[in-house]
């Protein structure tokens, strides 16, 4: 898998479709309303960093592929605390 951005909707959609996952299944796995997940995939809203990490885990996207290209020191500090 190529390096992907943590908020890369194109990769999310490709993995979701390849795995045959529905928005309902993802929302159940995350414990969120289906509308929230649909808005993330459509680009209407962005997930929080914590939700994006959880989504990557549900989709099976290795976090190392998502986080390597994050250079903001504040975001990296937050990630080191939450991971």
Phi and psi in degrees as GROMACS dihedral restraints (atoms count N, CA, C in turn):
[ dihedral_restraints ]
;  ai    aj    ak    al  type     phi  dphi    fc
    3     4     5     6     1   -69.0    20    10
    4     5     6     7     1   163.5    20    10
    6     7     8     9     1   -64.5    20    10
    7     8     9    10     1   136.1    20    10
    9    10    11    12     1  -127.0    20    10
   10    11    12    13     1   152.3    20    10
   12    13    14    15     1   -77.5    20    10
   13    14    15    16     1   148.5    20    10
   15    16    17    18     1   -58.2    20    10
   16    17    18    19     1   -25.9    20    10
   18    19    20    21     1  -111.1    20    10
   19    20    21    22     1    34.1    20    10
   21    22    23    24     1   -86.7    20    10
   22    23    24    25     1    94.0    20    10
   24    25    26    27     1   -62.5    20    10
   25    26    27    28     1   -32.1    20    10
   27    28    29    30     1   -63.2    20    10
   28    29    30    31     1   -45.5    20    10
   30    31    32    33     1   -66.2    20    10
   31    32    33    34     1   -41.8    20    10
   33    34    35    36     1   -55.2    20    10
   34    35    36    37     1   -50.1    20    10
   36    37    38    39     1   -63.2    20    10
   37    38    39    40     1   -42.5    20    10
   39    40    41    42     1   -62.7    20    10
   40    41    42    43     1   -43.4    20    10
   42    43    44    45     1   -68.6    20    10
   43    44    45    46     1   -43.2    20    10
   45    46    47    48     1   -56.3    20    10
   46    47    48    49     1   -48.0    20    10
   48    49    50    51     1   -68.4    20    10
   49    50    51    52     1   -40.9    20    10
   51    52    53    54     1   -62.9    20    10
   52    53    54    55     1   -34.4    20    10
   54    55    56    57     1   -88.8    20    10
   55    56    57    58     1    -6.7    20    10
   57    58    59    60     1    70.1    20    10
   58    59    60    61     1    28.4    20    10
   60    61    62    63     1   -84.6    20    10
   61    62    63    64     1   147.0    20    10
   63    64    65    66     1  -103.3    20    10
   64    65    66    67     1   163.1    20    10
   66    67    68    69     1   -59.2    20    10
   67    68    69    70     1   -37.7    20    10
   69    70    71    72     1   -60.0    20    10
   70    71    72    73     1   -46.7    20    10
   72    73    74    75     1   -62.6    20    10
   73    74    75    76     1   -42.1    20    10
   75    76    77    78     1   -65.5    20    10
   76    77    78    79     1   -44.7    20    10
   78    79    80    81     1   -64.4    20    10
   79    80    81    82     1   -37.7    20    10
   81    82    83    84     1   -62.9    20    10
   82    83    84    85     1   -44.2    20    10
   84    85    86    87     1   -62.8    20    10
   85    86    87    88     1   -36.4    20    10
   87    88    89    90     1   -88.3    20    10
   88    89    90    91     1   -13.5    20    10
   90    91    92    93     1    71.6    20    10
   91    92    93    94     1    34.9    20    10
   93    94    95    96     1  -123.7    20    10
   94    95    96    97     1   166.9    20    10
   96    97    98    99     1   -68.9    20    10
   97    98    99   100     1   144.4    20    10
   99   100   101   102     1   -60.6    20    10
  100   101   102   103     1   -34.2    20    10
  102   103   104   105     1   -60.0    20    10
  103   104   105   106     1   -36.1    20    10
  105   106   107   108     1   -63.5    20    10
  106   107   108   109     1   -46.2    20    10
  108   109   110   111     1   -64.2    20    10
  109   110   111   112     1   -44.0    20    10
  111   112   113   114     1   -59.7    20    10
  112   113   114   115     1   -39.8    20    10
  114   115   116   117     1   -67.5    20    10
  115   116   117   118     1   -33.1    20    10
  117   118   119   120     1   -64.9    20    10
  118   119   120   121     1   -46.1    20    10
  120   121   122   123     1   -69.8    20    10
  121   122   123   124     1   -30.8    20    10
  123   124   125   126     1   -82.2    20    10
  124   125   126   127     1   -16.0    20    10
  126   127   128   129     1    89.8    20    10
  127   128   129   130     1     2.4    20    10
  129   130   131   132     1   -66.4    20    10
  130   131   132   133     1   -34.3    20    10
  132   133   134   135     1  -141.1    20    10
  133   134   135   136     1   158.6    20    10
  135   136   137   138     1  -106.0    20    10
  136   137   138   139     1   141.9    20    10
  138   139   140   141     1   -73.3    20    10
  139   140   141   142     1   157.7    20    10
  141   142   143   144     1   -64.8    20    10
  142   143   144   145     1   166.9    20    10
  144   145   146   147     1   -59.7    20    10
  145   146   147   148     1   -42.3    20    10
  147   148   149   150     1   -63.3    20    10
  148   149   150   151     1   -40.6    20    10
  150   151   152   153     1   -69.1    20    10
  151   152   153   154     1   -36.1    20    10
  153   154   155   156     1   -64.9    20    10
  154   155   156   157     1   -38.7    20    10
  156   157   158   159     1   -64.9    20    10
  157   158   159   160     1   -44.2    20    10
  159   160   161   162     1   -62.7    20    10
  160   161   162   163     1   -39.7    20    10
  162   163   164   165     1   -63.8    20    10
  163   164   165   166     1   -42.5    20    10
  165   166   167   168     1   -59.2    20    10
  166   167   168   169     1   -40.7    20    10
  168   169   170   171     1   -65.0    20    10
  169   170   171   172     1   -44.5    20    10
  171   172   173   174     1   -61.4    20    10
  172   173   174   175     1   -40.9    20    10
  174   175   176   177     1   -77.6    20    10
  175   176   177   178     1   -13.1    20    10
  177   178   179   180     1    79.5    20    10
  178   179   180   181     1    22.2    20    10
  180   181   182   183     1   -85.9    20    10
  181   182   183   184     1   119.4    20    10
  183   184   185   186     1   -58.4    20    10
  184   185   186   187     1   130.4    20    10
  186   187   188   189     1   -59.9    20    10
  187   188   189   190     1   -31.2    20    10
  189   190   191   192     1   -60.3    20    10
  190   191   192   193     1   -32.1    20    10
  192   193   194   195     1   -73.4    20    10
  193   194   195   196     1   -24.9    20    10
  195   196   197   198     1   -90.8    20    10
  196   197   198   199     1   -31.0    20    10
  198   199   200   201     1   -98.1    20    10
  199   200   201   202     1   -17.1    20    10
  201   202   203   204     1   -59.8    20    10
  202   203   204   205     1   -31.6    20    10
  204   205   206   207     1   -94.9    20    10
  205   206   207   208     1    12.6    20    10
  207   208   209   210     1   -91.9    20    10
  208   209   210   211     1   117.2    20    10
  210   211   212   213     1  -106.7    20    10
  211   212   213   214     1   -14.7    20    10
  213   214   215   216     1   -63.5    20    10
  214   215   216   217     1   120.2    20    10
  216   217   218   219     1   -62.5    20    10
  217   218   219   220     1   -33.9    20    10
  219   220   221   222     1   -66.7    20    10
  220   221   222   223     1   -42.8    20    10
  222   223   224   225     1   -66.8    20    10
  223   224   225   226     1   -43.0    20    10
  225   226   227   228     1   -61.6    20    10
  226   227   228   229     1   -39.3    20    10
  228   229   230   231     1   -63.9    20    10
  229   230   231   232     1   -44.0    20    10
  231   232   233   234     1   -61.2    20    10
  232   233   234   235     1   -43.5    20    10
  234   235   236   237     1   -64.8    20    10
  235   236   237   238     1   -36.1    20    10
  237   238   239   240     1   -67.3    20    10
  238   239   240   241     1   -27.9    20    10
  240   241   242   243     1   -77.4    20    10
  241   242   243   244     1   -40.6    20    10
  243   244   245   246     1   -84.6    20    10
  244   245   246   247     1   -20.7    20    10
